[in-house]
Structure formats: structure tokens, C-alpha cells
Amino acid sequence: MPASKDLIKNPTQDRILDAAVQLFSRQGFAGSSTHEIARLAGVSEVTVFRHFPRKKDLFWAATESRLRRLRISLELRNRLKSDEDPRTALPGIVELLVEIVYHHPETVRLLYLSLFELDHGAERILRKHLIPLFQPLREYLCRCASKGLVRDVDPAIAALALITSIVAHHGLHSAVTNEVTAYASPDEAIAAYTKFWCNALVCESSLPLTNTDECLGAPQGNPQEQWTRTPAIRQSAEVTYSPTQAAGTE
């Protein structure tokens, strides 16, 4: 059986994508030219357009090349599916998010650009890659709330708040304080965010929800674009929460 187009390695295309990621994440979409990208990749601008007919095509391909690297590990996904105690599951979730913002900063910046500079087409691509990260957490919090393991809060709001609080705090901390960085190391950040979210979510006296189905909700629109998509799996998240193994790369 012939290899699929996505699996065929193309060194020239890879160099172009790597150069595009570097420039787009540093200079933005409008501030980066295909001429600069070609020069950084060591190819002609004609070659760039041979692979990517439009600048927007190049941007989305570059963004997707990094989004594909964001994966929930099989181990962590299984821990969430088994409804592991939030006191031990939350550190693994937090570690994954911290690893993304510390070790994949260009990916976070490309996400910002996707939303604020290139809104057209962003939703489809972001949903494709971010739902597999968001949905397992949402469903886990829903089940935990129904069992009284976490506070009776809207799981979608809680999941999104957990993710965005870590991403936004890391990116905006220096802009709103006099401190250059929020934490001295990823380990320190993991400990601080874990403490915050355990205090915010875990409550012994939380009452279970009366209807778990109400919490999970029914998929809207095309199920293949939403909740039925198979969650992506790649990163290693050990029970010991080793920060160097939380975010995998392809």
C-alpha cells in the first residue's frame, strides 16, 4: 500500500515549514515575508510557492506541523478514563500544559496569531488539534463532579479555565508585573499551578451531579469535527510527573 501523502518525508518542505514557524512566531503573519522564509530555509521563493501556493497556506501548514506535536500520553489518558483521584491526576494535567508553554512557545504564539491575525479558517484547524486535548479533561471533570470528587462546577468552563489560565499567566505575567518570569523553573510552575487548581476544584463536601449526561451534553453539528474525534496520544506523563516527559514530539 502506498504511503499516505502526509507520511512522505520531504526535506525541502520540512525546511520551509521550520523557517516559517520561526519567522511567523517571532514576527507575526503580516511581518513575515515569503522572501525571508525562503532565505532562512535556503531555497528560492519560487520553491516556497511550489510547495505552498499562498502565504496563508504556508502559515496554516506551519501551524499544523506544530499542533500535531501536542499529544496527551496514553498513560495520562487512561488515568483520566479511570477517574483517578483528582489530587494525583491534576498534577499530570498541569505538567502537560506547563511543558507546552515552556518547551513549545512557538506553538503558543502561532495559536495566538491564528486567532487574532488569521481568524478565517482558524476554527476548523484549531478544533481539529485542540479538541483531543480539551475533551478528555472536560469529560474527566464531568465524571468527577458527578461522583463528588470535585466541586459541582461546569466542566467545560473549568477545563477551559485550567488550560487558558496556565497559558495566559505564563505569557502575560511579565506584562502586568515587575517580574520577568512567574516561576524559576517548570517544576516550580507545576507545583504552583497544581496547588491552585487542587484548591479550586477539589472539595470533600462536593455533591454529585444528578445527571452526568447533562454535564457531558450531546455533540453538536458534525460529530467527526467534534466529540467523536479520536484523542491524540503521544506524550509521556509518568506518575512521578517528570517534566521532561510530559510533552512529546513526533
N, C-alpha and C positions, 0 to 999 in steps of 0.2 A: 504493500500500500504506500503511495507516495506520501512524503512528509507534508504536513499542512504548511501553508504559506507563513503562518505565524511562527512555526518552529524552525524554519530555514534561517540559518545564521547568515547575515550579510555584514561583513566587517565595515564596509563603507557606510552603510546605513547606520550601523551602530555608532560610528564616529560622529556622524552628523547629529544623531539624537543626543549623544553625550555633550556635544558642543552646544546644542540648542538648550539642553537642560541648564547648563552653566550660565549661559547668557540670559535666557528668559528669567531664570530665578534671581539673577543679580540686577538686571536692568529693566525687567518688565517686558511685556509684549511690544508695546509701541517703541520702547527704547532700544530694541534689538533688531538688527537688520539681517537679512539672509546673507548679505555680503560678509558681515562679521562672523556669522555662524560658519560659513563656508571656509573662511580663512582659518578659524580656530580648528575646524575639522581637517584641514589640509586638503580640501577639494575645491573644485571650481563652483561658482554659483550655479552654473548650468547643471552640474551634477546634483546639487541640492534640489533643484526644481524637477530633475528627472525622477527623483525618489518621492518628492513631496510637491505636487503642483502648485499649492498655495501656502503662504506663510502660516495660515491658520491650521492647515493640515499638519504642518511640521510641529506647531505648538501642541496640538492635541496628541500627536504621536509621541512627542517627548514626555508629555504629562502622563499618558497611559503607561509609558515604559517604566515610570517610577511608581505609579499607583499599583501596578502588578506585583511590586515587591512587598506590599503591605499585606501581611497574612496573619491570621490567628493560628497558632500552632494546634496540631491535632490534640495534644495533651490538654491545653487550656480549653479548647472547645469541648472536649469530653468532660472536663471538670465542671464546666458550666452546664452541660446537659444533665449531669448527675446531681445538679442542685447542691453543689458543695457549699459548706458554711461560708457565708459572705466574708467572715473575718479572715479566711485563708484564700478565698477566690479573688477578692478585691485587690490584694497586692499584685496578683498576676496580671489583672486587667490594667492596673495603673502602670505596672512595669512596661507592658507593651506600648502604652501611649507615651510614656517618658522616652522610651527608646526611639520612637518615631520622631519626636520633636528634637531630641539631642543628636541623633545619628542620621536622620533624613531631613534636614532643614530645607533642602531644596524642594523636596516633595511638598512640604507645608506651604512654601512660598508659591509654588505652582498652583496649589489649591486656591490660595488667595487670589491669584491672577485669574484663575478660571471663573471665579465668582464675580470679581469686580471689574476686570478688563474685557473678558470674553464671555459674557453671560449667555450668548446664543450657543446652544449645544452643550453647555456645561452640565445641565441637569442630567441628561442621558448618560454621559460618561461618568460623572461622579456617582450616580446611583449604581451604576454597574460595578464599581470598585469599592464604594463605601458601605453599601447595604450589607455585604458579607462581614464587615467589621461591626456595624451598628446593631444589626438584627439579633445576633446571638446574645448580646448584652441586654438588649431590651427584653427578650423573651425570658432570659435568666432572672432579671429583676422582677418581672411579672410573676413568675412562679414563686420566687422567694417571698414576694409580698403576699401572695395567696396563702402561704404557709406561715406567715407571721415572722419570717426571718429578717425582713427589712421593713421599714416604715411603709404605710399604705399610701404611697405616692404614685403619680402617673409614671409608669416605667419608661415611656418614650421620652418624657421630659427629663427624668433622672438620667437615662442613658446618654442623651444628647448633652445634658449639662456636665456630666462627668467628662465626656470626651472634649467638649469645647473649653471647659474650664482649664484643663491642663494645657491644651494647645494655645489658648489665648493668654493665659497667665505667663507662660514661658516667652511668648512673643512680645507682650505688651508691658511686662514688669518694668523693664528699664526705661520705658517711655513715660511711666506715671510715677516713678520713684527716683530717688537719687542713687539707687544701687545699680551696678552694671548687670549683675545676674541675680536671679532669685535664690539659687542654691549653688553650693560649691561643686557639687558632683551629681551625676544621675542617681546614685544611691541615696543621697540626701533628699533629692526631689521625690523619689519613690516613697521614702519614709514619710515625708510631709504630706504629700497628696493622699497616701493611704490613710493616714491618721485623720485627715479632714473628712474623707468620704466615708470611712467607717463610722465616725461620729455623726455624720449627716444622715446616713442610711440605716445603720444597724440599731435596732431598738428591741429589747427583750419583750416589751409590752405591746408591740405592734400586733394588731388584729388581722387575721387573714381576710382576703377579699372574698366576697360572696360568690363571685363568678369569674373564674380565670379566663373564660372565653371573652368576657367583656374587656379584659385587660389586653389580651393578645389582639383582638379585633380581627376582622376579616380582611383579606387582601383587597386592595382597590385597583381597578384598571387591569393592565396586563400582568398576570401573575409571574410571567417569565422576566418582567422588568422589576419585580418587587420581591415578595417574601419567599417565593419558591426557588429563587436562585441558590445554587449550591454554595455554601460559605467557603471562602478561600482558606486554604490551610498551608502554612509553611513555617512560621516562626517557631522557635523552641522556647518554651516558657517552663522552666523547671520548677518543681515545688519549692526549691531553695531560692527562687526568684533571682537567678543570676542575671544581672542587667545586660551582660554581653550576649545573652542568648534569647532575648525577648523579641527582637525584630529580625526576621530572616530576610535574605536576599536571594534572588534567583541566580 
